[in-house]
């Protein structure tokens, strides 16, 4: 009977260690999620700012007349 008890105790210790390992991995995963979320938000903000600046520059640029060349067809100039 003691062998069964010893096996059960050993098994429960293994389960306890696995729970500890999973909790440690969970903490690491949560930290990585936070870092990636921050990176994503920063990148999205920078992209939005760049798009806004490009739109502002395009809106303030004067209209360029269309010109046609003999060999090139229709071209746009600034």
N, C-alpha and C positions, 0 to 999 in steps of 0.2 A: 504493500500500500504506500510506503514512503517513496518508492520510485515514481509512482503516479503523481504524488504531491510535488516531488522535486521537479518533475517534467512540467507540471502545471505552473509552478513558480518561475521556472526558467522561461517558459513561453510568455507569461505575463510580463516579465522583465524585458523580453524582446519587443513585445507590443509597446511597452512604455518607452523604450528607446526609439522605436519607429515614430511614435507620436512626437517625441522631442525633435527628431530630425525633420519631420514634416512641418512642425511649427517654425523651426529655424529657416527652412526653405520658403515658407509662407512669408516670413518677414523680408527675406531677400527679394522675393518676387514682388511684394508690395512696394519695396523701395525702387525696384527697377521700373515698375508701372508709374510711379510718381515721377521718376526722371524722364521717362519717355513721354509722359503726358506734358510735362513742362517743356520739353524739346519741341513737341508737336505744337503746343500753343504759341511758343516763341516764333517758330517757323511760320505759322499761319499769320501771325501778326506782322512779321516782316514782309511776307508776301503781299498782304493787304496794303501795307504802306507803299510798297514798290508799285503795286497796281494803281493806287491812288495818285502817286507822283507821275506815273506814265500817262495816266488819263489827263492830269492837269497840264502836263507839257503838251500833249496832243491837242487839247482844247485851246491852249494859248498860241499854238503855232499857226502862222498865216496859211490860208488856203493856197495850195500850189496849183498853178494852171496845168492843164494837160498839154503835152507836147507830143507831136508825132514826128518820127524820124523816117527817112526813106527806107532804111534797111531793118530797123529794129521794131517797127510797129509803134503802138502807143506806149509811152513811158511817163512816169510820174517824176516830177522834180520838186525840189524844195528851194 
